[in-house]
Amino acid sequence: MHVAQVTSWGQPPVYTTAPDAPPAGPGQLRLKVVAAAVHRLVQGRATGKHFSATTLPLDPSSDGVGLDEATGNLYYISTFAAPTFADYAVVDRARAIPVPEGADPITVAALCNPVMSSWMALRTRTWDLPAGFSVLIIGATGTSGRAAVAVARAFGAGKVIGVARNEAALKGIAGLDGYVAQKDPPETSDFASIGHVDVVLDYVYGKVTAALLAALKPERQTQYVQIGTVGSEETMALPAQVLRAKMLRMTGSAPGSWTTAELMKEMPDIVKTAAEMERPADVFTKPLSEVEALWGSEDAKRKRMVLIP
């Protein structure tokens, strides 16, 4: 069968052949992969810098949607359940989540990971949030940030604020109660106007995060959850005084900070939520066979590419 694998860290996956996927064993499904998205997580794995990427050759995929050819049913192949840059995937039934009938597999493939990122952060990495809690999303204009707006509402948020560089894009995000456009340098942004928020979901990190935390004015505990580093800043210079002088609880969310069992408990609701969303305008599809040529393109960097084997 055809697969796409990284053979050298930092290089695009190579479209090649591999032995056919074996028949499904007890408690397994053999699924024809119909869609696999190139999430930020997938891009990070291809560089070798993500903690889940350890050996070469590597299929950098993280999840996907597969078809049971015997029944015609679609399943979401959950995170790291099986390589999905391939024609077929053999998946444990417990890690294959039924896709609601009539759902668009491209949308599900594109959005399950973004929805999961904020869902698991709010479910497992925050505690005792007040009714109608407030949420601030750093990186609100990205696919994951936009999904986080809807997820926060589903969890009962009464106020959602977005932070990003692109003010025009911020204005167009449905569900935001307000926004602050990030300036350059970040310290000149109007973060002080935000006042208090109960939760910060951070998809960016680095200088903008340090500036925002320094400017926040918590009236009670603010719970900060680090989720992603789309700005490619893996470190942050945060003055000790910010931690001493403010009611901040800081944590992170990703595989490792929650268990597979915790994730699988939430996956049916995550898949349902993703399936009910509209396909974002920045989602586009390409054949898996073109992955090497497309990998470093501007579209692949700025939009959400979904590969079709």
N, C-alpha and C positions, 0 to 999 in steps of 0.2 A: 504494500500500500504506500501511498505518498505521505510524507511527513515534512515538517519544517523544524530544523534544529540549529541551535547556535553551536558552532564548532570552535569559535575563538571569542573570548570575552570582549564585549564592546563592538562586535561585528554583527551585521544583520543575520537572522536565521537563514539557512540554506534549504531550499526546496529539494528534497531528495526522496529516495525510496527506502523502505524498511520492511522487515518481515510482516506479513499480515497479522492483524490482531487475532489472538487465539479465540476459540469459542468461549462463551460465557460459562463460568463454573457455577457451582451452587451459590445462591445468594448474589449472583452478578447479572448484569445486563450488558449485552454487546450492542452498542449504539453507533449509528452512522452520524458523525458529527456534521451538523448543518450550519453552525455559526460559532465562532470563537473571537472574542473581542480583544483588542490590543489595549489593555488598561495601562495606567502608569505603573502598576505593579509588574505587568508583563515586560514593559520596557526596562524597568529596574533589574529584573531577573536576567535579562539579556546582557546587561553590563557586567554581571557577576558581583555587583555590589549589594544586592538584596540578600538578606540572611538565608533565604530559602534556596538560593542558587549555589550549589556546592561543587558539582562535577560536570565535565564535558564528555560527550555532546549533551546538550540540554534542550529539551522542548520548553521554551520559556512561558508557555501558556499557563493560565491560572484556572480557567473555568470555560464553560461553553454550553451549548444546547445540542442535544443529540436525539435522533429518531430511532425508536424501536421498530425495525422494519417488519417484525412479526405482527405487531398490534397497531402500528400507525400512531402510537402515542409519543409525544415529545416529553423530554426530561431535561431539567437543568442539571448539568454536571457541576457539582459544587467545588469550591476552591481546593485545588490540589488533589482532587479525587482521581484524576486521570489526565494524561497529556491530551490536549485537544487540537493541537496543530497537526492533525492527522485525519485520515479518512474515517477511521473507526476508533472507538475507545471502549475498553472493558471497565465497567464501573460497578462497585458494590452497590446493591440496591438501596442500602441505607444512605448512600451519598448521592443518589439520583432523585431529584425532586420533581414530581409531576408538574408540567406546565399547564396552566388553565386552558381549557378548550377554547380555540379561537384566538389565542394570544399570538402576537407576532414574534417569532423566534429571534429575529434580529434585535428587536427592542429588549427582549429578555436577556439576550447575551450581552448587549451593550450596557444595561442598567443594573443588573443584579449585583455586580461588584460595587458600583457607586452607592447603591442603596444600602448594601451590606455595611459599607464603611461607617456611615453615620448611625445606622440601626444598632450595630454592635457597640459602638461608642456610647450611645445613650442607654442601651440595655444593660451593658456589663461594666462600663467604666465611669458611670455617674451614680450618685447615691442620694436618696431622700430629697429629690427635687420638689420645690413647692408647686402647688397647683398653678397652672397658667405661667409656668416658668419662662424666662427669657433666654434666647439663644443668639449668639453672635457667630457667624461663619466666616472665617478667613479663607479667601479663595472661593467666594460664592458664585463666580461666573463660570467656573469649570463644570464639567458634567457631574462630578461628585458633589460639588457645592450646591448646584441647582437641585439635585436629588435630596440633599440634606434639608433643604427648605421644606419639602413635602414630608420627609420623615419626621422632622421636628414637630410639624403640625400633627402628624399621626400619633405622636407621643404626648400630645397635649400642650405644646408650647403656645403661650399666649402672645408672644412677641418674638419676631425673628428679624435680625439685622444682618446685612451683608457687608463684607469688606472685600474690595478688589481694586485693581488698577483702572479697569475700563468702566468709567462712569456711565457711558451710554448703555453698556451691557447690564450694569446693575439696575438701571431704570427699567429694563425690560423683563426682569425676573418676577414672575407672578408669585405672590405670597409673602414678599418682603414688606415689613412695616417701616423700614428705613434702611439707609446705607451710609457708609463713609467711603469715599473714593481715596485710595492710597496714593499719597504723593511721593515724590522723590526729592530728598531722602524721606523715609517713612516717618521720622520724628516731626515733620512738618504737617502730617495728616491731622485732621480734626478728631482724633480719637478721644480727646477729653470730653467731647459733647455726648459720648455714649453713656457716660455715667456708670450705672451698675448693670451687669448681666449675670445670670445664674450659670450659664454654660458657654464656653468658647470651644467651638469645633475648628481645628486648625489644619488646613490642607497645604499650607505654604511653609511656615516656620522661618527662622532666621531673623533678620533685622526688623521686618514688619511686626513679627510677633513680640519681640522685645519692646518695641515702641508702643504697641497697643497695651501690653500688660503694665508697662510703666504709667500709662495714661488712665487706665481704668480706675474707677472710684467705687469699689465694692461696698455695698451697704450690708451685705451678709456674705457668706462664702460664695466665691466664684470657682466653678469647677472647669479647669482647662484640660482638654483632651487633644493630644497630638496625634494626627491621623496620617498626614502625608507631607511630602517635601517637593511640591511641584516647582518651587523656585530654585531647587537644587542646592539649597543651603542646609547642610546637615548639622551645623552647630549654631548656637545662639549665645551672645554675650548678654547675660541678664544680671544687672547689679544685685548683690545680696540684699540691699535695702528694700528692693521691690518685694522680695519674699518675706522679709521681716515685717514690713509695714502694711501688708495687705492680706486679706483673708483669701488666700489662693490655695487650691488643691490642684496639683499638676500630675497628670498621668498620660498614658498613651494607649492607643487601640490598634491592634493588628493581630494576626495569628501569633500566639505566644503569650499575649496578655489576656486572651480568653481561650478556652479549650475547644477542641473540635466538637465535643458533646454539646457545649453551650451554643456553638454556631448552628449545629444541625437542629437543635430545638427551635431556633428562630427561622430556619430557611424556608419552610412553607409560607410564612407570612412575608418574608422578604421577596420570594418569587412572585407571590400574588400582588404585592405592592408594585414591583417593577413591571409586571404584565399589564397593570392598569394604567401606567403612565403613557403619555404620548412619546413617540420616538423623537428624540431631540434633533434639531435641525443640523447639528454638527456630526451626526452619525452617518457614516458612509460605508459601503460594502465593496470588497475587492476579493478576487480569487486568491486562495492560499498560494497558488503557483507564482503569484507576483510579489510575494512578501519581501523577497530580498531587494528588489528594485524600489519598493515603496517605503521600506522601513524608516529611512532617514528623511523622508519628504516632509515638507512643511505641513501638509494635511495630516500626516500621521502624528506629528508633534503637537498640533494645535486642536485637532478634532479627535473623534473616537472612531477608529477603524475597526470594522468587523470583517474577519476573514471567513471565506466560505470554501471548504475543501472540495 
